[in-house]
Amino acid sequence: MSNKKELSKEFKKFKLLTIIELAAACIFTLLNISFHADISLLAFPLALIYLALICWFIFKKLILDTDGRRLYVAIKLNEYLPYFLFITFIIRRAGNSGTPFIVDVFAVISWFVIFVLAYLNSRVLYPAKNAKLVEGWKFVPVERKFKGAARIIFEAVDWVDAFFWSIFTVLIFQIFLLQLYEIPSESMVPTFLIKDRVFVSKIDCGPKFPLTEVGLPDFRKYKRGDTIVLRNPHYSLDRKSEVKTVTSQLIYMFSLMTVNLNKDADGELKADPLVKRITGLPGEQLVMQDGTLYRRTASSDVFEPVTADNKYATWNLNSVNPKLKPSIHYFPFTAEKYQQMLDFEEERRNYDLTAAEYQANELIIQLKKLINLKKDATAFTKPSVFEYNLFNNCNTIAKDLMTKEGGLEWFSDFITSWIPSKSQIRDIYSEANYRLNVMAKLTFGKMLVEYVSLYSNGISDKDWANDSVLLDLYDEAELLTWYIQNLLDERNMPVFPANDAQGNPQYIPENCYFMMGDNRFNSLDLRHSYKQKETALSADDPLSITYYSMMAPQYINKKYIVGKPVFRFWPLGRLGKV
């Protein structure tokens, strides 16, 4: 009698937990109902069919009929229940319209109940655990012994089962707990090299159920210097894009990482997610000049250097650990070129604007003396002031200026348009670019006057290559072009967030952060856009020289932080905590 009483308790407990599990599955299935004519319509019938199978094999056969002849089928159906419903959860939200937050909340709660109970109920059904549970059943499950072809089929099915079980387990694991991440670029050298593999902790970064705002709370407190993995804000993060991202991740997993559909509009694999370092915190306004990051807050209107940033920012790869150098693919420039950049920045900082004003007016006087040729009726066409075009077309501009009406007037306006704002007070970034603009203008002006002088003196263009003045000016122009077109946007950053229209400072909002890569000359990060646009070097000069800029700093909300790299497990020589 005691055995039957004990059996009754085991069976009643299993029955109760199964009923709760199936009730939660019913609620979950009903929450999958969609009235939109898109893929979300599939979620409810798929969940309903699976639920019907579960009810038949577990509730009808095992609980009502105590028939254990299809026990293995019941176990497998029950084990896969939470994972199959997880897929329908995504399908329901993959349509043109999402679901209300409250629906997501109840769906997640019911799924979690299913996940826990499916695990517990499946465990007690296995032969090693079910001895007491199956006593007294009408049909006690008997372990079958397969032979021959049946054995081969059974083993194949078992391997397929193990495969899908591992896929689903890894999928859930990496959504909520820990993800493996392979470093795709050199933006974080020397902290990370290409192909470094790291464990990324997600559980304390507020992981969410796919396509919802429901998930675990964000326990982590982020600070400056933290390396983090984040969604790439340069790509659209709207619902349609998120659906594509989640779908591609599922396909990537089920194809054993052989099919990756996470591509951009050009068919290229998306650089998403990214690994960067937090360099700006809530309540700060930033600016970066000549490789130094500055910050100020509401409590102080003075920009001060962020000394902590110097610990991570790498500008000169030639100075990194020699052991790492063979593994670095791209060095932006040699040690000599790096020093040349530093010397140029020093020259710009010490540039004498008063002397430059005098030189600008002298160039106008020289040009007036040189231009005595008869002009035709053709009007002078204002040339492009794009920095590269200005130097590259200087010869043509000089010829047009000598022979067409209005050329001298344009030059006079262009070479002096910066002077009225010479004494204006500017931030460190704007002042640096203002001086850079003047330096480029004066170099162009000297070059143009030299060309006009050569034309006026009848010197053949074959002899221009021997003109030492022109050669020196082209060296200056080449240096200016190198810095403006290649280094300016990597080395510096305007005040960010920008002041409002009245000039009042704006600050990074609460729960938002600014990130950069450690390898500053090889990092497309939150400083940049993925598209170039022609931009004036100085906003204080109405006729400023322009250049192609990718500068578009932005911050991101912490909800787009995916996780934090915590441990590098490959290569073994760099094994260790991040």
N, C-alpha and C positions, 0 to 999 in steps of 0.2 A: 504493500500500500504506500509505503514511504517513497518508493521509486516513482510510482504514478503521480503522487502529489508533487514531487520534484520535477517530473516531466511536465506536468501541467503548468507549473510556474515558468519553465523555460519557454514553452510553447506560447503561453499567454503574453509573455514579455515580447517575444518575436512578433506575435500577431499585432500587439499594440503599436510597436515601433513601425511595423510595415504599414499599418493603417495611417499613422501620422505621415510617413514618407509619401504614400500615395495621395493623401489629402493635399500635401504641399505641392506634389506634382500636378494635381488637378488645378490648383490655384495658379501655378506657374503657367500651365497650358492655356487657361482662360485669359491670362494677361498677355498672351501672344496673339490674341485676336486683332486683326487689322482690317480697316475698311478702305485702304488705299490700294489702287490698282498698280502695284509694283511688287518687287521681290518679297516685301514684308508679308504678303498674303500667304506665302508658303509656310511661314513659321507655325501657325496654328495647326493646319492639317498634319504636318510632320510630327509635331509634338503629340498630337492626339493619337496618331497611329502607334507611335512608340508607347504611349501611355496604355493604350488598349492591349498591346502585347504584354506589358508588365502586369497589368491587372489579370490577364488570362493565366499566365504562367506562374505568377506568384500568389495573387489573392485567390484565384479560382482553384488552381491545381494544388498549390502547397497548403494554403490556409483552410479553404473550404473542403477540398477533397482529400487532403493529406496524401497526395499522390506525388511521390518523389521520383518518378521515372524520367522526368525531364528536368531534374534538378540542375544539371550543368547549364542548360539553356537559361533557366531562371536566374542562376548566379550571374552569368555573363550579361544578360539583359539588365540586371540590377546594377552591376558594376559600371556599365556604360551609360546608365540613365543620366547622371549629372552632366556628363560630358556631351551627350547628344543634346540635352536641353540647353547646354551652354551655346552650342552651335545655333539652335533655334533662337536663342536670346539675341545673338548677333544678327541673324537673318531678319528678325522682327525690326531691328533698328537700322537695317541697311537700306531701307526704302527712301523715298523722297522726303518723308516726314519722320521725325523722331518720335519719342514717347514722352509723356509728362513725367516730371521728376518723381511724383508720388507713385506712379506705376513702376518706375525703375526701382524705387525703394522696396516695394512689396515683392517685385520679381526677384531682387537680389536676396531678400530675407528668405523667401521660399526656396530659392536655389541652394542657399547655404544649408537649410534644413535637409534638403534632399541629398546634398553632398555628404553630410555627416552620417545620416541614417543609411544611405546606400552602402557606405563603407562598413558600418557596424552590422547591418543585416546580411550583407554578402559574406562577411567573415564567419558568422555562426552557421552558415549553410554548408561550408566545406566539410568533408568527412572528418578531418582532424578535430573539428569543433562541434559537430552536430550529433554526437552519439546519443545524448539525452533528448535532444530536440526531436529526433525522428522515431523514437520508441513509440509504438502503438499506431503508427501511420498505416493506412490501408496498403500502400505500396511503398515499401522502404527502398530508398535509393541504393543501387548496387553499382559498385565501380566496375566498369566494363574494361575488358582486356582486348585490345585491337591487334590484329595480325595482318601480315601481307600488305595489300594495297590500302586497306582500311587504316592500317598503322601509319602509312606514309601520309595519307590524307589528314589523319588526326594530328600528326606532327606539324604538317604544313599550316593547318588551321591554328594550331597552338602558337606557331611562330608569328603568324599574322596578328593573332590576338595580342601577343606580347609587344609587337611593333606598335599597334594602335594604342595600347595601354601606355607605353612609354611616351608616345607623341603627346597624348592628352595630359599625362602627368607633367611632362616638361613644359607644355603650354601653360597650364595653370601655375606651375612653379615660377616661370619666368614673368608672368603677368603680375604676380603679387609678391614674390619673395626675392629671388635672385636671378640675374640674367648674365649670360656670358656675352662679352662684347669684344670685338676685334677692332683695334685702332686702324682707321682707314687712311689717315693722312699724317703729314708731319707738322700739323698745326700746334701740337703740344710737345715738340722736341725741346729740351731733352727729357722731360718728364715721361713721355711716351714716344715710342718709335712705331713706325708702320709694322703691322702684324703682331704687335704686342697684344696679348689676350688677358683680359681682366674680368674679375667677378664684380658685378654691379649690384649693390644692395638697393632694393626697391621698397621693402616693407615699411621703412620709416620715412619714405618720401611721398606717402599718400597715394598708393596705386589705386586706380579706378577700374571698374568693370568697363569693358570696351564700349565705346559710343555712349557713355553715361557720365554723370558727375557723382555717381555713387561708388563708394569704396572706403578704404581705410583712411583715417585721419593722418595728416602730415605731422609726424613727431619730431622730425629733424629741425634743428636750428642752424641755419646756414650762416657762414661767416666768410669774410674776405680770405681768399686763398684756397677755399674748398674747390676741389675738382668735382665736376658734376657732369652727368649725361642729360642732355636736354633735347626736346623736340626742336627741329630747325625752323625758326620763325620766318625764314626767307621763303618757305613754301606756305601755301594757303593751309590754314588749320581749321577751315570750316567743316561742316558735317560731311559734305560730299567727299572731301579729301580724306577725312578720318575713316570713312567707310572703306575707301580704296586702300588705305594703309593697313587697316585691320584685316581686310580680306587677303591682301598680299602676304601678310604675316602668316595667316592660316595656311595658304597655299605653299608658302616657303617651308613651313614645318612639315606638312604632309608629303612634300616632294623630296624630303631628305635634304633640304637646302639647295636644291638644284634649279628651282624655278623661282625667280624673284621678280614680281610684277610691280614692285614699289619704284616706279620710274616717273620722271618728270615729263613735261609736254614734248620735249625733244627726244624722248625714248632713252635718256640716260638714267642710270640708277641714282636715286635721290641720296644726297648726303644727309641722311636723317635716320637716327638721331646723331647729335654731335657731342663731342666731349670737349669741354672748355673749363676755364677757371673763373670763379666769381671775383670780380675786381671792383664792382660798385654796389653799394648797399642802399637800402631804403633811407630816404632823408638826405641823400647826398646829391650834389651837382658836381660834375666832373669836367675836366679839360685835360688834354694831353698835348705836350709840346716838346719836340726834340727828344722823344722817348721817355719823358718823365710824366707820370700821371699825377694830377692835382685834384683835390677835393675841397668842397666847402659845404657847410650845413646852415640851417636857419639860425643857429647860435653864433655863427661867425661868417662875415661876408668876404673873408680873405681866403683865397685859394692857397692851400698848403700841399706840399709834396706828399704822396702816399708812399712812405718808405717801405711798407710791406710789399708793394708791387715790385720793387727792385729785386726781391728774393726769387721771383718767378719769371719776370720778363726776360726773354733772351733775344738780344738784338744782334749779337756777333757770335755766330755759330763757330767761328774759328777758335773761340776761347773755351769751348765746352770740353768735357773730359775726353782726352785723346782716345780712350777705349771705345767711346761711342761714335767717333767720327766715321769709321768704316761702314756703320749701319745707317748713316744719314745720307739720303739720296741727293738732296738739293741744298747747296750753299748759295744764298742770294748774291754774295760778292766776297772777294778776297779780303784779307786783313788790310791790305793797302787801300782798297776801295772804301772799306769801312772808315778808315782814318780820313780819307778824302771827304766823306760825308760829314764827319765831325768838324773838319776844318771849314767846310762850306757853311755849316750851321753857325759856327763861330763868326764867320765873315758877315753873315746875314744879321746876326744879333748886334754887331758893331757897325753896321752900315750907317753912314752919315747922310741923313735925309736933307740936311741943309746944303751940303755939298752937291747932293743929287739934284736939288732944285736949281742950283746955279748951272750945273752941267746941262740940264734940260733946256734952259733958256739959251745957253751958248750954242747948243745944237740947232736951235731954230735960227739963230743969227747966222751960223755957218751955212745952213741950207739956203737961206735967202740970198747970200752972196754967190752961191754956186749956181742957182737956177736963174739963168738969163736967156734960156732958149725960147724961141717963139712957140707958143702953145696953140694947138688946134682947138676946134670948137667942141671936141669930145670932153664930156665931163668925167672927172676922176671917180672911179668906183671904189667905195670904201672896202678895204680888204678884210678878210677874216682875221679876227684877233685871237683865234685859237693859237696857243703858244707855239706848237710845232709848225703850223702853217706860216705863222708870222716870220719865223727865222728861215724856214725853207724857201719861202717866196720873196725874201727880202730883195733880191736882185730885180725881180719883176716889178715889185712895188716901187723901187727906186726909179726904174725907167718910166713907169706910168706917172709918178709924181713929178718928173721933170717935164713931161710933155702934155699933161692934161690939166684942165681947169679944176681948181679946188683941192689939188693934192697937198700943197703947202699948208693950206688951212686945216685940212684933216690932220696932218702930222703935228701941227702946233697944238691942236686940241688934244690929240691922243697922248703926246709926250708930257703934257702938263696937267692933265685932268685930275691927277692925284694930289696936286699941291694944295688946293683949298682945304683938304682934310688932314694935312700933314700933322697938325698939332692936336688933333682929336684924341681923346683918351679911349683906348681899346683894351680888350682882354688880351692875354698873352698869345693866344692862337691867332686872333684877328690881326694883331700887330705884326706877328711873324709873316703872315701871308701878305699883308700890306707892303712890307719891306721887300718880300720876294717879288711882288708885282712890279715895284719900282725898279728893282735890279734888272728884271727882264726887259722892262721898257727902255731903260737907259742903254742896255746892251744892244737892243734892236735899233734904237736911235743912232748910236755910234756906227753900227754896221751899215745902216741905210745911208748916212752921210758919207761914209767911206766909199760906198758904191757910186753915189752921185759924183763924188770927187773923181773917181776913176773914169766915169763916163765923160765928165766935163773936160778932163785932161786928155781925152782921146786914147787912153791906155787900152790895148786889146785885151779881151777876156782871156786870151791864152797866157797873159802875164799876171793875171789876178792870183794865180796859185803861189806866186812869189811875194805877194803883198803881205809883209809881216803884221801890219795892223789888222788886216782882215783875218789872217790866220789866228791871231790872238783872240779876236772877237768871236770867231767860230768855236774856239776852245771854251770860252765863257758860255756861249750859247748851248754847247753840248752838255756842259755841267748843269746848267739851269734846266734843260730839258730832262736830263737824267733824274734830277731831284723832283721836279714838278710832276712829271708823268709817271715815275716809277716808285718814288719813296714818300711823297707828301702824304698820301692817304694811309700809308702803313705806319708812318712815324709819328703822326699827329692826329688829333681829334678836336673838333670845335666844342665849345661849351655845350654840355649835355646833361639833363634836358635843357633846351634853349630857353633863354629868358622870354617872358611874354612880351606883348606889343609895347607895354609901358616900361620895359627894361627890368621888371621884377624877376628875381631868380626863381626857377622852378626846380623841383627835386624829384628824385626817383620815388615813386609812391610806395606805400606799405605793401609788403609781400611781393615786391618786384626787385629784380636784380639785373646787373649788367655784367656780361662775361666777355672775356677775350682769350685767345689762345696764347700759350707761353711763347711760341715761336712767332713773334710779332710780324716779321716780314713774310711769313708764309702761312697766314691765317685769315681766312674769310670768316669773320666772327660777327658779333653784334655791333661792330663799328660800321659794317659795310652793307651795301645792297649788292644784289647779283647783277645789276644793270648799271651801265655807265651813263652819265649825262653830262653835257657841257655846262661847266660851272665857272663863275667869275672867281678869280683868285682873291679879289678884295671887294667886299660889298660897299666900301667907302669910296671907291673909284668908279664913276659912271661909265668910264671907258676902259674898264679893267681887262687885262689879258685873261683868257679863259683856258681851261684844261678839262680833260675828261675825268670826272670824279665818280667814285663808288661810295663816297662817304654818306652814310645814312644811319647814324647810331640809333639804337633802340634798346629798351629793356624788355624783359619778359616776366610774366607772373610766375610764381613758383609752382603753379599747377602744371606748367609745361616742363618741369624738371622731372625726368624719368627716374633717376637714381644717382647713386654715388659710387664711383669705383673704389673698392676697398682692398682688393688684393690682386697683384699681377702674378699669374701662374705660368705664363709663357712669354719669352723663352726662359729656360731654367736658370740661365746665368743672371737674369734680372728678377728672379723670384723674390717676392716680398710685398709688404704692406704698401699701399699707395698713400 
